[in-house]
Amino acid sequence: MLMPPYCGQKPYDTNDVVFLRNPEQSARFAKYIYLYDTILSGDKFVYVFNKKDAEPLFALWRDHELK
């Protein structure tokens, strides 16, 4: 489903993005790839990134190598 962004500028398809709740992980991802949106869910922010762009960063994050 095509979603209009709350904070970002580009509409995105919810099937093509990942939603991250970890603020430290999201901040590190945002250094390298475009942050599509930030959504407030309850009392936490959810950060929206493109799934394909985020894939290589997940491996680095998992191995504690993402700076």
C-alpha positions as CSV (number, residue, x, y, z in Angstrom):
1,M,0.0,0.0,0.0
2,L,1.4,3.4,-0.9
3,M,1.7,5.6,2.2
4,P,2.0,9.4,2.3
5,P,4.9,10.2,4.6
6,Y,4.3,12.0,7.9
7,C,7.7,13.6,8.1
8,G,9.5,12.6,4.9
9,Q,9.0,13.9,1.4
10,K,8.6,10.7,-0.7
11,P,5.6,8.4,-0.6
12,Y,6.6,4.8,0.0
13,D,5.1,1.3,-0.4
14,T,4.8,-0.5,2.9
15,N,6.0,-3.7,1.2
16,D,9.3,-2.1,0.2
17,V,10.3,-0.7,3.5
18,V,11.4,-1.8,7.0
19,F,10.2,-0.3,10.2
20,L,12.9,0.0,13.0
21,R,12.2,0.9,16.6
22,N,15.7,0.9,17.9
23,P,16.9,4.6,17.9
24,E,20.6,3.8,17.9
25,Q,20.3,1.4,15.0
26,S,18.1,3.9,13.1
27,A,20.6,6.7,13.6
28,R,23.4,4.6,12.2
29,F,21.3,3.5,9.2
30,A,20.4,7.1,8.5
31,K,24.1,8.0,8.1
32,Y,24.2,5.8,5.0
33,I,20.7,5.5,3.5
34,Y,17.6,7.7,3.1
35,L,15.2,7.9,6.0
36,Y,11.7,7.8,4.5
37,D,9.7,8.6,7.5
38,T,9.4,8.8,11.3
39,I,6.2,7.6,12.9
40,L,5.1,8.0,16.5
41,S,3.7,4.7,17.7
42,G,2.5,4.8,21.3
43,D,5.4,6.3,23.1
44,K,8.2,5.2,20.7
45,F,9.3,6.5,17.3
46,V,9.4,4.1,14.4
47,Y,11.9,4.8,11.6
48,V,11.1,3.8,8.0
49,F,13.9,2.8,5.6
50,N,14.0,1.1,2.1
51,K,14.3,-2.6,2.5
52,K,16.8,-3.2,-0.3
53,D,19.1,-0.4,0.9
54,A,18.9,-1.6,4.5
55,E,19.9,-5.2,3.8
56,P,23.7,-4.8,3.7
57,L,23.5,-2.6,6.8
58,F,21.6,-5.3,8.8
59,A,24.6,-7.7,8.4
60,L,27.0,-5.0,9.6
61,W,24.7,-4.2,12.5
62,R,24.3,-7.8,13.5
63,D,28.1,-8.3,13.4
64,H,28.6,-5.1,15.5
65,E,30.6,-3.5,12.6
66,L,28.2,-0.6,11.7
67,K,29.9,2.7,12.7
